[in-house]
Amino acid sequence: MARLFACADCSAGATAERMRTDMDADLVRQIAPKGVLRASINLSNRVLASPGEAGGDPRGVSVDLARALAGRLGLALQPITFDGAGRSVEAVAAGDADIGFFALDPARAAQLTFTAPYVLIEGAYLVRQPDALLSADEVDQVGHRVVVVKGTAYDLHLTRTLRHATLVRTATTSAALDEFLDTGAHVVAGVRQQLEADCRRVTGLRLLAGCFMTIQQAMALPASRSDAAVAVVRQFLEDMKADGFVARALARHGISGAVVAPLA
């Protein structure tokens, strides 16, 4: 789903206007060749973005950052929403979107060029209340089935690191919880905040102590974008961290447990 947003209408407008520069038109085209900034927004990671109420515009820190970058470039924003990380990554890799908001991962490096991270969040495990497992370190055992959302950063990470447990992949976060509840799988892996919300919504669930990874959320461009275009987006993101914009966006959207990444 895509619609155009004029940056003047967004909550990020004041910061975007304050930091706007007279950028060379050719450089703007290198970043956004279609004349609007097309932003791939993954709605499955509620730390970063969520659907708007009653079919309204998506909201979240990634949407705010996209709007602020559009303001810096002097362009309208066209958010393109997806219900999973895999399809959201594919849109940017194919050049169907100009920017996206993804976790840093070496498996994506051939398709995407990343900024430094702007937010750090935890990957955690969810189990049933009577389960004997107590900590994240105990999950990787023969016979354990771990449900993940296909193509997410934690799927990619656990694919590399689990040696004994078996991964079970689903298309969405809601499908992952359903798979866990319906099939007797042992563990669900995911973003801590999403799993905490699942615990509040469904009785008899708990999070294991600890985390299995720190997820470094960054902005990304298609690998085909020029070095100059990448430099602009990287500098933009560092400005947003230094200005306090990212911290304010997290607070505005009620996100707890995520921290702003250090300046690069």
Disulfide bonds with the S-S distance in Angstrom:
none
